[in-house]
Amino acid sequence: MLIVVTRHIIVAIELILFIIVSFAKLEHLKYTNEFVLHINEGEQTARSLAEKYDLKFERQAIPHQNYFVFRHIIKNHRRKRSLDGSDVELIGEIKQDPLVDWVEQQQVKKRVKRNAMHYHPMYSPSSSSSKFNDPEWDKQWYMHDESEHGRAMNISGAWRLGFTGKNVVVTILDDGIEKDHPDLIQNYEPQASTDINGYDDDPQPRYDPTNEN
C-alpha cells in the first residue's frame, strides 16, 4: 500500500513539473495577430489574398521587397488557436496557396537592454593603447588586440594594415542609433537608414522603459 501511494505521489509531482515547464515555455513564446507573407506577384496580389484569408493588409515589410505584413481579422471564433496564440490552421491554408512563397506568424520577442562590460582593474590593455588619447580606451576591450573576454574584433590589426574606414559605408543592424551623437552626426547617412519598428527613416532610440525603439 505504501509503495502504491508513493508511486502516485511521484506521478503527481512529475505531472506538476511538466505543467510548470509547459507554461514557462509559453511565457517565452507568444504569437501576435500579425503575419508576414512573401508574394512574388507584388502588392496587388497581396491585397487580394488578404480578402481571401480574412487578413487586413497593413504595409510592405521591407521597401522594394515583396514581403508584406497582414493582420488577422478574427471572424470565425470556432477556429482553434494554440495556447501560445499560434494559428496552425491558417498558416497551413496559406502555405498551400501557390501565390505565397513563404509565410510566418510574428512572435512577441522581449528584448533586454544590455550594459557595457565593466572594466576590470586587473586587466592590462594591449600596447595599442599608447597610440590613443581616448579616455575611454581602456574600457573598449573589443577594440584591443587581446581581450580577457576572448571577443576581440581584430580592429587594431586592420588599422596596422592601413584600413581606416575612409570612404567606406557601414550598415549597422541595431534596435536604435543615436544619430545626433557627436561621434556619429558628421557620418550618419539618413538615405541609407530605415527604422523597421517605426516605419520611418529615423532610428533614434526611445529613452523610456517601454523596451522598444
MDAnalysis code that builds the backbone (N, CA, C; Angstrom):
import MDAnalysis as mda
import numpy as np

u = mda.Universe.empty(639, n_residues=213, atom_resindex=np.repeat(np.arange(213), 3), trajectory=True)
u.add_TopologyAttr("name", ["N", "CA", "C"] * 213)
u.add_TopologyAttr("resid", np.arange(1, 214))
u.add_TopologyAttr("resname", ["MET", "LEU", "ILE", "VAL", "VAL", "THR", "ARG", "HIS", "ILE", "ILE", "VAL", "ALA", "ILE", "GLU", "LEU", "ILE", "LEU", "PHE", "ILE", "ILE", "VAL", "SER", "PHE", "ALA", "LYS", "LEU", "GLU", "HIS", "LEU", "LYS", "TYR", "THR", "ASN", "GLU", "PHE", "VAL", "LEU", "HIS", "ILE", "ASN", "GLU", "GLY", "GLU", "GLN", "THR", "ALA", "ARG", "SER", "LEU", "ALA", "GLU", "LYS", "TYR", "ASP", "LEU", "LYS", "PHE", "GLU", "ARG", "GLN", "ALA", "ILE", "PRO", "HIS", "GLN", "ASN", "TYR", "PHE", "VAL", "PHE", "ARG", "HIS", "ILE", "ILE", "LYS", "ASN", "HIS", "ARG", "ARG", "LYS", "ARG", "SER", "LEU", "ASP", "GLY", "SER", "ASP", "VAL", "GLU", "LEU", "ILE", "GLY", "GLU", "ILE", "LYS", "GLN", "ASP", "PRO", "LEU", "VAL", "ASP", "TRP", "VAL", "GLU", "GLN", "GLN", "GLN", "VAL", "LYS", "LYS", "ARG", "VAL", "LYS", "ARG", "ASN", "ALA", "MET", "HIS", "TYR", "HIS", "PRO", "MET", "TYR", "SER", "PRO", "SER", "SER", "SER", "SER", "SER", "LYS", "PHE", "ASN", "ASP", "PRO", "GLU", "TRP", "ASP", "LYS", "GLN", "TRP", "TYR", "MET", "HIS", "ASP", "GLU", "SER", "GLU", "HIS", "GLY", "ARG", "ALA", "MET", "ASN", "ILE", "SER", "GLY", "ALA", "TRP", "ARG", "LEU", "GLY", "PHE", "THR", "GLY", "LYS", "ASN", "VAL", "VAL", "VAL", "THR", "ILE", "LEU", "ASP", "ASP", "GLY", "ILE", "GLU", "LYS", "ASP", "HIS", "PRO", "ASP", "LEU", "ILE", "GLN", "ASN", "TYR", "GLU", "PRO", "GLN", "ALA", "SER", "THR", "ASP", "ILE", "ASN", "GLY", "TYR", "ASP", "ASP", "ASP", "PRO", "GLN", "PRO", "ARG", "TYR", "ASP", "PRO", "THR", "ASN", "GLU", "ASN"])
u.atoms.positions = np.array([
    [0.840, -1.212, 0.000],
    [0.000, 0.000, 0.000],
    [0.869, 1.254, 0.000],
    [1.926, 1.239, 0.769],
    [2.829, 2.380, 0.857],
    [3.517, 2.623, -0.479],
    [3.886, 1.512, -1.159],
    [4.563, 1.623, -2.458],
    [3.639, 2.245, -3.485],
    [2.355, 1.835, -3.488],
    [1.374, 2.366, -4.436],
    [1.169, 3.856, -4.210],
    [1.018, 4.259, -2.952],
    [0.820, 5.672, -2.624],
    [2.026, 6.493, -3.055],
    [3.216, 5.962, -2.790],
    [4.443, 6.665, -3.170],
    [4.512, 6.866, -4.673],
    [4.132, 5.849, -5.435],
    [4.144, 5.964, -6.891],
    [3.167, 7.033, -7.365],
    [1.998, 7.078, -6.720],
    [1.009, 8.105, -7.073],
    [1.569, 9.499, -6.816],
    [2.281, 9.647, -5.716],
    [2.873, 10.945, -5.384],
    [3.925, 11.333, -6.416],
    [4.761, 10.374, -6.807],
    [5.806, 10.640, -7.804],
    [5.189, 11.057, -9.132],
    [4.133, 10.338, -9.550],
    [3.453, 10.673, -10.807],
    [2.850, 12.072, -10.735],
    [2.255, 12.401, -9.582],
    [1.649, 13.726, -9.415],
    [2.704, 14.824, -9.486],
    [3.854, 14.583, -8.857],
    [4.937, 15.572, -8.894],
    [5.443, 15.759, -10.320],
    [5.607, 14.644, -11.041],
    [6.071, 14.721, -12.432],
    [5.086, 15.502, -13.292],
    [3.789, 15.282, -13.058],
    [2.761, 15.987, -13.821],
    [2.803, 17.485, -13.534],
    [2.963, 17.842, -12.271],
    [3.041, 19.259, -11.890],
    [4.258, 19.919, -12.535],
    [5.395, 19.224, -12.502],
    [6.611, 19.771, -13.116],
    [6.437, 19.952, -14.617],
    [5.764, 18.991, -15.257],
    [5.516, 19.087, -16.702],
    [4.661, 20.305, -17.024],
    [3.627, 20.544, -16.214],
    [2.744, 21.696, -16.431],
    [3.510, 23.000, -16.231],
    [4.345, 23.046, -15.189],
    [5.130, 24.258, -14.919],
    [6.070, 24.558, -16.074],
    [6.764, 23.542, -16.562],
    [7.697, 23.728, -17.683],
    [6.954, 24.158, -18.936],
    [5.782, 23.560, -19.179],
    [5.000, 23.901, -20.373],
    [4.569, 25.359, -20.346],
    [4.081, 25.819, -19.198],
    [3.654, 27.215, -19.097],
    [4.845, 28.161, -19.147],
    [5.982, 27.720, -18.630],
    [7.186, 28.553, -18.710],
    [7.593, 28.754, -20.156],
    [7.469, 27.716, -20.976],
    [7.785, 27.832, -22.398],
    [6.818, 28.778, -23.088],
    [5.541, 28.719, -22.702],
    [4.546, 29.600, -23.311],
    [4.825, 31.055, -22.985],
    [5.374, 31.292, -21.777],
    [5.692, 32.668, -21.405],
    [6.752, 33.254, -22.326],
    [7.616, 32.385, -22.844],
    [8.709, 32.853, -23.701],
    [8.336, 32.812, -25.178],
    [7.189, 32.232, -25.515],
    [6.811, 32.089, -26.914],
    [5.344, 32.469, -27.074],
    [5.103, 33.688, -27.531],
    [3.744, 34.161, -27.751],
    [3.641, 34.727, -29.158],
    [2.543, 34.417, -29.804],
    [2.336, 34.878, -31.178],
    [1.342, 36.037, -31.202],
    [1.503, 36.898, -32.199],
    [0.602, 38.031, -32.381],
    [-0.375, 37.724, -33.505],
    [-1.220, 38.686, -33.832],
    [-2.144, 38.542, -34.960],
    [-1.520, 38.999, -36.273],
    [-0.231, 39.297, -36.267],
    [0.447, 39.745, -37.480],
    [1.111, 38.582, -38.204],
    [0.992, 38.615, -39.528],
    [1.604, 37.604, -40.384],
    [2.411, 38.311, -41.464],
    [3.549, 37.737, -41.816],
    [4.359, 38.262, -42.918],
    [4.370, 37.221, -44.027],
    [4.033, 37.670, -45.236],
    [3.993, 36.788, -46.396],
    [4.936, 37.297, -47.474],
    [5.582, 36.367, -48.151],
    [6.381, 36.723, -49.332],
    [5.574, 36.337, -50.566],
    [5.228, 37.355, -51.356],
    [4.366, 37.167, -52.526],
    [5.069, 37.776, -53.728],
    [5.529, 36.933, -54.624],
    [6.328, 37.403, -55.760],
    [5.567, 38.350, -56.678],
    [4.267, 38.180, -56.771],
    [3.494, 38.960, -57.739],
    [3.180, 40.373, -57.266],
    [3.611, 40.740, -56.072],
    [3.513, 42.124, -55.652],
    [2.301, 42.499, -54.826],
    [2.145, 43.816, -54.622],
    [1.162, 44.339, -53.675],
    [-0.277, 44.074, -54.092],
    [-0.584, 44.185, -55.362],
    [-1.967, 43.979, -55.799],
    [-2.433, 42.566, -55.468],
    [-1.576, 41.588, -55.732],
    [-1.903, 40.203, -55.383],
    [-1.990, 40.042, -53.873],
    [-1.117, 40.723, -53.148],
    [-1.130, 40.647, -51.688],
    [-2.460, 41.146, -51.127],
    [-2.974, 42.219, -51.696],
    [-4.253, 42.767, -51.223],
    [-5.412, 41.815, -51.517],
    [-5.368, 41.150, -52.658],
    [-6.437, 40.202, -52.984],
    [-6.378, 38.977, -52.077],
    [-5.171, 38.553, -51.717],
    [-5.033, 37.426, -50.795],
    [-5.500, 37.791, -49.392],
    [-5.372, 39.052, -49.034],
    [-5.841, 39.499, -47.724],
    [-7.336, 39.247, -47.576],
    [-8.099, 39.553, -48.615],
    [-9.546, 39.319, -48.578],
    [-9.851, 37.829, -48.519],
    [-9.067, 37.046, -49.216],
    [-9.304, 35.600, -49.283],
    [-9.162, 34.939, -47.918],
    [-8.200, 35.401, -47.121],
    [-7.905, 34.743, -45.845],
    [-8.331, 35.567, -44.627],
    [-9.243, 36.523, -44.835],
    [-9.716, 37.374, -43.731],
    [-8.553, 38.082, -43.032],
    [-7.632, 38.583, -43.843],
    [-6.498, 39.335, -43.325],
    [-6.640, 40.797, -43.711],
    [-6.113, 41.666, -42.884],
    [-6.072, 43.089, -43.211],
    [-4.673, 43.433, -43.713],
    [-4.596, 43.955, -44.929],
    [-3.300, 44.349, -45.479],
    [-2.791, 45.562, -44.708],
    [-1.590, 45.445, -44.127],
    [-1.030, 46.527, -43.319],
    [-0.022, 47.378, -44.096],
    [1.010, 46.735, -44.624],
    [2.085, 47.502, -45.267],
    [3.081, 46.545, -45.911],
    [3.989, 47.122, -46.661],
    [5.129, 46.381, -47.173],
    [6.175, 46.310, -46.063],
    [6.654, 45.116, -45.762],
    [7.568, 44.954, -44.629],
    [8.922, 45.585, -44.891],
    [9.447, 45.383, -46.080],
    [10.762, 45.902, -46.457],
    [10.616, 46.667, -47.763],
    [11.088, 47.903, -47.833],
    [10.960, 48.681, -49.067],
    [11.542, 47.950, -50.277],
    [10.778, 47.970, -51.372],
    [11.202, 47.390, -52.651],
    [11.368, 45.871, -52.595],
    [10.777, 45.245, -51.595],
    [10.800, 43.786, -51.499],
    [9.362, 43.293, -51.379],
    [9.092, 42.123, -51.909],
    [7.724, 41.602, -51.910],
    [7.383, 40.848, -50.625],
    [7.743, 41.439, -49.495],
    [7.331, 40.925, -48.191],
    [6.279, 41.879, -47.636],
    [5.139, 41.325, -47.223],
    [4.016, 42.159, -46.803],
    [3.516, 41.731, -45.427],
    [3.080, 42.724, -44.659],
    [2.575, 42.484, -43.307],
    [1.052, 42.517, -43.331],
    [0.445, 41.522, -42.704],
    [-1.009, 41.415, -42.616],
    [-1.405, 41.247, -41.155],
    [-2.622, 41.675, -40.846],
    [-3.179, 41.439, -39.518],
    [-4.407, 40.563, -39.674],
    [-4.493, 39.543, -38.827],
    [-5.601, 38.597, -38.935],
    [-6.875, 39.185, -38.341],
    [-7.940, 39.174, -39.121],
    [-9.250, 39.613, -38.643],
    [-10.002, 38.375, -38.188],
    [-10.183, 38.236, -36.890],
    [-10.801, 37.026, -36.351],
    [-12.317, 37.123, -36.498],
    [-12.843, 36.421, -37.499],
    [-14.292, 36.371, -37.712],
    [-14.857, 35.025, -37.282],
    [-14.084, 33.987, -37.536],
    [-14.531, 32.646, -37.209],
    [-14.008, 32.263, -35.827],
    [-14.864, 32.394, -34.810],
    [-14.434, 32.106, -33.442],
    [-14.285, 30.607, -33.194],
    [-14.755, 29.798, -34.154],
    [-14.599, 28.360, -33.997],
    [-13.199, 27.905, -34.395],
    [-12.478, 28.790, -35.072],
    [-11.105, 28.442, -35.440],
    [-10.271, 28.317, -34.167],
    [-9.591, 27.205, -34.030],
    [-8.838, 26.942, -32.808],
    [-7.408, 27.456, -32.925],
    [-6.962, 28.066, -31.851],
    [-5.577, 28.512, -31.761],
    [-4.889, 27.791, -30.612],
    [-3.588, 27.673, -30.726],
    [-2.819, 27.067, -29.648],
    [-2.781, 28.020, -28.459],
    [-2.361, 27.504, -27.319],
    [-2.288, 28.331, -26.119],
    [-1.309, 29.481, -26.282],
    [-0.291, 29.291, -27.142],
    [0.687, 30.356, -27.352],
    [0.230, 31.370, -28.394],
    [-0.992, 31.190, -28.937],
    [-1.530, 32.140, -29.899],
    [-1.252, 31.799, -31.347],
    [-0.521, 30.726, -31.598],
    [-0.204, 30.362, -32.980],
    [-1.443, 29.816, -33.683],
    [-1.614, 30.219, -34.941],
    [-2.757, 29.784, -35.740],
    [-2.259, 28.785, -36.779],
    [-2.123, 27.543, -36.366],
    [-1.575, 26.497, -37.228],
    [-2.484, 26.244, -38.418],
    [-3.790, 26.327, -38.191],
    [-4.754, 26.060, -39.262],
    [-4.633, 27.094, -40.379],
    [-4.586, 28.370, -40.006],
    [-4.477, 29.427, -41.010],
    [-3.138, 29.358, -41.737],
    [-2.066, 29.130, -40.990],
    [-0.744, 29.010, -41.601],
    [-0.738, 27.873, -42.619],
    [-1.370, 26.766, -42.256],
    [-1.431, 25.619, -43.163],
    [-2.164, 25.948, -44.451],
    [-3.273, 26.690, -44.345],
    [-4.038, 27.077, -45.533],
    [-3.219, 27.993, -46.444],
    [-2.553, 28.970, -45.844],
    [-1.785, 29.931, -46.635],
    [-0.605, 29.251, -47.322],
    [0.030, 28.305, -46.638],
    [1.176, 27.607, -47.228],
    [0.790, 26.823, -48.475],
    [-0.464, 26.407, -48.546],
    [-0.922, 25.641, -49.707],
    [-1.206, 26.529, -50.911],
    [-1.258, 27.833, -50.705],
    [-1.585, 28.753, -51.799],
    [-0.380, 28.903, -52.728],
    [-0.545, 28.650, -54.027],
    [0.582, 28.739, -54.967],
    [1.118, 30.160, -55.148],
    [0.347, 31.171, -54.735],
    [0.800, 32.556, -54.879],
    [1.697, 33.000, -53.725],
    [1.758, 32.174, -52.687],
    [2.538, 32.522, -51.494],
    [3.807, 31.675, -51.450],
    [4.943, 32.342, -51.395],
    [6.224, 31.632, -51.332],
    [6.634, 31.301, -49.902],
    [6.196, 32.131, -48.968],
    [6.636, 31.952, -47.582],
    [5.690, 32.714, -46.668],
    [5.418, 32.166, -45.491],
    [4.554, 32.836, -44.518],
    [5.070, 32.553, -43.115],
    [4.938, 33.542, -42.261],
    [5.351, 33.363, -40.867],
    [4.488, 34.222, -39.966],
    [3.935, 33.608, -38.922],
    [3.205, 34.369, -37.917],
    [4.223, 35.009, -36.979],
    [4.027, 36.276, -36.673],
    [5.011, 37.018, -35.893],
    [4.922, 36.694, -34.406],
    [6.072, 36.668, -33.764],
    [6.161, 36.364, -32.344],
    [6.494, 37.614, -31.540],
    [6.059, 37.606, -30.297],
    [6.442, 38.663, -29.362],
    [7.799, 38.288, -28.790],
    [8.774, 39.150, -29.007],
    [10.115, 38.883, -28.505],
    [10.548, 40.034, -27.599],
    [10.730, 39.717, -26.352],
    [11.130, 40.732, -25.376],
    [12.637, 40.911, -25.441],
    [13.056, 42.132, -25.632],
    [14.480, 42.445, -25.686],
    [14.932, 43.027, -24.356],
    [16.101, 42.648, -23.950],
    [16.682, 43.152, -22.708],
    [17.816, 44.095, -23.066],
    [17.720, 45.305, -22.586],
    [18.772, 46.278, -22.875],
    [20.060, 45.875, -22.163],
    [21.137, 45.892, -22.922],
    [22.423, 45.460, -22.385],
    [23.269, 46.653, -21.962],
    [24.064, 46.427, -20.944],
    [25.013, 47.438, -20.495],
    [26.421, 47.048, -20.935],
    [27.300, 48.012, -20.994],
    [28.686, 47.729, -21.353],
    [29.350, 46.906, -20.257],
    [30.287, 46.059, -20.667],
    [31.025, 45.272, -19.681],
    [31.881, 46.199, -18.823],
    [31.973, 45.867, -17.554],
    [32.769, 46.690, -16.652],
    [34.258, 46.415, -16.865],
    [35.009, 47.469, -16.834],
    [36.461, 47.338, -16.978],
    [37.040, 46.730, -15.713],
    [37.834, 45.692, -15.880],
    [38.448, 45.029, -14.739],
    [39.798, 45.681, -14.453],
    [40.021, 46.173, -13.241],
    [41.276, 46.880, -12.938],
    [42.508, 45.996, -13.078],
    [42.349, 44.665, -12.995],
    [43.484, 43.763, -13.110],
    [43.851, 43.498, -14.560],
    [42.976, 43.917, -15.480],
    [43.232, 43.667, -16.900],
    [44.169, 44.721, -17.458],
    [45.206, 44.291, -18.117],
    [46.173, 45.210, -18.708],
    [45.881, 45.349, -20.189],
    [45.493, 46.545, -20.683],
    [45.181, 46.729, -22.092],
    [46.393, 46.454, -22.967],
    [46.119, 46.273, -24.266],
    [47.194, 45.978, -25.194],
    [48.082, 47.197, -25.395],
    [49.213, 46.956, -26.064],
    [50.160, 48.034, -26.297],
    [49.598, 49.107, -27.205],
    [48.497, 48.793, -27.925],
    [47.912, 49.772, -28.837],
    [47.374, 50.978, -28.098],
    [47.116, 50.825, -26.774],
    [46.507, 51.916, -26.020],
    [47.398, 53.148, -25.982],
    [48.713, 52.950, -26.173],
    [49.618, 54.091, -26.122],
    [49.449, 55.015, -27.319],
    [48.745, 54.575, -28.368],
    [48.585, 55.364, -29.582],
    [47.363, 56.271, -29.527],
    [46.526, 56.118, -28.508],
    [45.267, 56.838, -28.467],
    [45.183, 57.703, -27.213],
    [44.477, 58.827, -27.365],
    [44.265, 59.692, -26.210],
    [42.810, 59.654, -25.759],
    [42.080, 58.643, -26.203],
    [40.683, 58.481, -25.815],
    [40.630, 58.056, -24.351],
    [40.008, 58.855, -23.463],
    [39.959, 58.493, -22.040],
    [39.164, 57.221, -21.778],
    [38.340, 56.812, -22.743],
    [37.531, 55.611, -22.574],
    [38.187, 54.384, -23.211],
    [39.409, 54.531, -23.727],
    [40.044, 53.445, -24.471],
    [40.174, 52.167, -23.641],
    [40.520, 52.285, -22.374],
    [40.710, 51.097, -21.544],
    [39.431, 50.276, -21.406],
    [38.284, 50.912, -21.581],
    [37.010, 50.209, -21.453],
    [36.559, 49.589, -22.780],
    [37.212, 49.966, -23.859],
    [36.814, 49.471, -25.178],
    [37.565, 48.176, -25.484],
    [37.297, 47.167, -24.664],
    [38.027, 45.907, -24.726],
    [37.906, 45.225, -26.082],
    [36.791, 45.415, -26.756],
    [36.554, 44.731, -28.030],
    [37.442, 45.269, -29.149],
    [38.112, 46.415, -28.912],
    [38.988, 47.004, -29.925],
    [40.462, 46.722, -29.650],
    [40.745, 46.059, -28.530],
    [42.132, 45.755, -28.187],
    [42.596, 44.502, -28.926],
    [43.910, 44.386, -29.088],
    [44.464, 43.198, -29.748],
    [44.178, 41.936, -28.955],
    [44.233, 42.048, -27.646],
    [43.972, 40.909, -26.780],
    [42.874, 41.301, -25.807],
    [42.007, 40.362, -25.539],
    [40.892, 40.664, -24.649],
    [40.723, 39.544, -23.647],
    [40.503, 39.901, -22.404],
    [40.269, 38.888, -21.383],
    [38.951, 38.167, -21.631],
    [38.074, 38.789, -22.422],
    [36.779, 38.185, -22.706],
    [36.834, 37.277, -23.931],
    [37.953, 37.293, -24.651],
    [38.084, 36.446, -25.823],
    [37.206, 36.863, -26.979],
    [36.833, 38.136, -27.058],
    [35.916, 38.595, -28.095],
    [36.488, 39.764, -28.890],
    [37.790, 39.849, -28.982],
    [38.408, 40.933, -29.735],
    [38.022, 40.833, -31.206],
    [37.854, 41.967, -31.860],
    [37.397, 42.024, -33.248],
    [38.538, 42.258, -34.234],
    [39.781, 42.238, -33.759],
    [40.960, 42.428, -34.610],
    [40.940, 43.773, -35.327],
    [40.366, 44.776, -34.677],
    [40.308, 46.111, -35.272],
    [41.697, 46.722, -35.366],
    [42.495, 46.543, -34.320],
    [43.852, 47.082, -34.353],
    [44.651, 46.460, -35.487],
    [44.411, 45.177, -35.755],
    [45.090, 44.510, -36.856],
    [44.736, 45.122, -38.194],
    [43.477, 45.500, -38.352],
    [43.047, 46.157, -39.594],
    [43.693, 47.530, -39.731],
    [43.813, 48.241, -38.613],
    [44.472, 49.559, -38.655],
    [45.932, 49.423, -39.088],
    [46.596, 48.384, -38.578],
    [48.009, 48.192, -38.918],
    [48.198, 47.877, -40.404],
    [47.162, 47.322, -41.032],
    [47.219, 47.032, -42.467],
    [46.888, 48.259, -43.310],
    [46.542, 49.354, -42.646],
    [46.285, 50.590, -43.372],
    [44.825, 50.892, -43.627],
    [43.923, 50.054, -43.112],
    [42.492, 50.306, -43.294],
    [42.014, 51.292, -42.228],
    [41.452, 52.392, -42.671],
    [40.986, 53.416, -41.731],
    [39.474, 53.589, -41.747],
    [38.813, 53.049, -42.754],
    [37.372, 53.230, -42.880],
    [36.989, 54.390, -43.762],
    [37.973, 55.100, -44.287],
    [37.691, 56.243, -45.153],
    [36.987, 55.780, -46.428],
    [35.914, 56.507, -46.786],
    [35.107, 56.219, -47.979],
    [34.400, 54.868, -47.915],
    [34.252, 54.332, -46.709],
    [33.554, 53.061, -46.533],
    [32.221, 53.320, -45.846],
    [31.142, 52.781, -46.409],
    [29.809, 52.901, -45.812],
    [29.515, 51.627, -45.033],
    [29.182, 51.782, -43.776],
    [28.919, 50.641, -42.909],
    [27.441, 50.617, -42.541],
    [26.826, 49.449, -42.659],
    [25.430, 49.275, -42.253],
    [25.395, 48.566, -40.908],
    [24.680, 49.144, -39.964],
    [24.582, 48.582, -38.618],
    [23.139, 48.170, -38.357],
    [22.951, 46.913, -37.998],
    [21.629, 46.423, -37.620],
    [21.527, 46.483, -36.105],
    [20.692, 47.384, -35.608],
    [20.585, 47.582, -34.165],
    [19.156, 47.999, -33.846],
    [18.838, 48.085, -32.557],
    [17.491, 48.490, -32.157],
    [17.404, 49.986, -31.913],
    [18.422, 50.736, -32.307],
    [18.394, 52.181, -32.161],
    [19.790, 52.764, -32.268],
    [19.918, 53.881, -32.962],
    [21.212, 54.543, -33.112],
    [21.047, 56.024, -32.802],
    [21.902, 56.533, -31.938],
    [21.866, 57.962, -31.603],
    [22.535, 58.739, -32.735],
    [21.771, 59.019, -33.766],
    [22.331, 59.660, -34.966],
    [22.840, 61.075, -34.698],
    [22.377, 61.713, -33.611],
    [22.816, 63.068, -33.276],
    [24.014, 63.086, -32.329],
    [24.542, 61.914, -32.011],
    [25.700, 61.842, -31.122],
    [26.903, 62.498, -31.805],
    [27.727, 63.247, -31.053],
    [28.883, 63.939, -31.657],
    [29.798, 63.024, -32.468],
    [29.889, 61.737, -32.079],
    [30.761, 60.812, -32.805],
    [30.143, 60.329, -34.113],
    [28.830, 60.535, -34.289],
    [28.145, 59.991, -35.464],
    [27.547, 61.045, -36.387],
    [27.243, 62.209, -35.852],
    [26.433, 63.181, -36.587],
    [27.046, 63.580, -37.934],
    [28.363, 63.614, -38.034],
    [29.013, 64.011, -39.285],
    [29.072, 62.871, -40.301],
    [28.826, 61.654, -39.843],
    [28.967, 60.495, -40.727],
    [27.666, 59.727, -40.936],
    [26.595, 60.178, -40.312],
    [25.315, 59.475, -40.441],
    [24.688, 59.754, -41.808],
    [24.216, 58.702, -42.465],
    [23.617, 58.825, -43.792],
    [22.127, 58.468, -43.719],
    [21.236, 59.475, -43.656],
    [19.806, 59.189, -43.498],
    [19.205, 58.434, -44.679],
    [19.720, 58.644, -45.887],
    [19.153, 57.980, -47.058],
    [19.465, 56.488, -47.079],
    [20.426, 56.070, -46.285],
    [20.773, 54.651, -46.218],
    [20.245, 54.012, -44.938],
    [19.360, 54.720, -44.240],
    [18.870, 54.241, -42.949],
    [17.356, 54.086, -42.968],
    [16.887, 53.168, -42.153],
    [15.442, 52.988, -42.009],
    [15.146, 52.432, -40.627],
    [13.982, 52.740, -40.120],
    [13.527, 52.256, -38.820],
    [12.383, 51.286, -39.079],
    [12.668, 49.999, -39.004],
    [11.655, 48.988, -39.310],
    [10.574, 48.962, -38.243],
    [10.928, 49.291, -36.994],
    [9.925, 49.310, -35.931],
    [8.979, 50.494, -36.071],
    [9.531, 51.657, -36.408],
    [8.709, 52.861, -36.504],
    [8.236, 53.174, -37.900],
    [8.701, 52.377, -38.893],
    [8.305, 52.548, -40.291],
    [8.632, 53.948, -40.806],
    [9.830, 54.435, -40.459],
    [10.283, 55.722, -40.980],
    [11.805, 55.676, -41.117],
    [12.414, 56.820, -41.404],
    [13.862, 56.869, -41.602],
    [14.608, 57.408, -40.388],
    [13.964, 57.391, -39.236],
    [14.576, 57.932, -38.019],
    [14.845, 56.797, -37.021],
    [16.106, 56.354, -36.883],
    [16.421, 55.246, -35.971],
    [16.722, 55.684, -34.539],
    [16.388, 56.936, -34.197],
    [16.676, 57.450, -32.855],
    [15.992, 56.579, -31.798],
    [16.721, 56.114, -30.783],
    [16.107, 55.274, -29.749],
    [15.157, 56.057, -28.858],
    [14.260, 55.342, -28.215],
    [13.344, 55.956, -27.248],
    [13.944, 55.801, -25.859],
    [13.964, 56.881, -25.125],
    [14.547, 56.846, -23.786],
    [13.435, 56.707, -22.750],
    [12.775, 55.583, -22.792],
    [11.713, 55.301, -21.826],
    [11.730, 53.805, -21.523],
    [10.986, 53.378, -20.500],
    [11.042, 51.970, -20.083],
    [10.178, 51.033, -20.909],
    [9.713, 51.444, -22.096],
    [8.829, 50.579, -22.878],
    [9.569, 49.451, -23.575],
    [10.915, 49.458, -23.512],
    [11.723, 48.402, -24.113],
    [11.527, 48.317, -25.614],
    [11.337, 49.458, -26.262],
    [11.179, 49.477, -27.712],
    [11.824, 50.735, -28.267],
    [12.126, 50.703, -29.573],
    [12.730, 51.848, -30.243],
    [12.002, 52.141, -31.549],
])
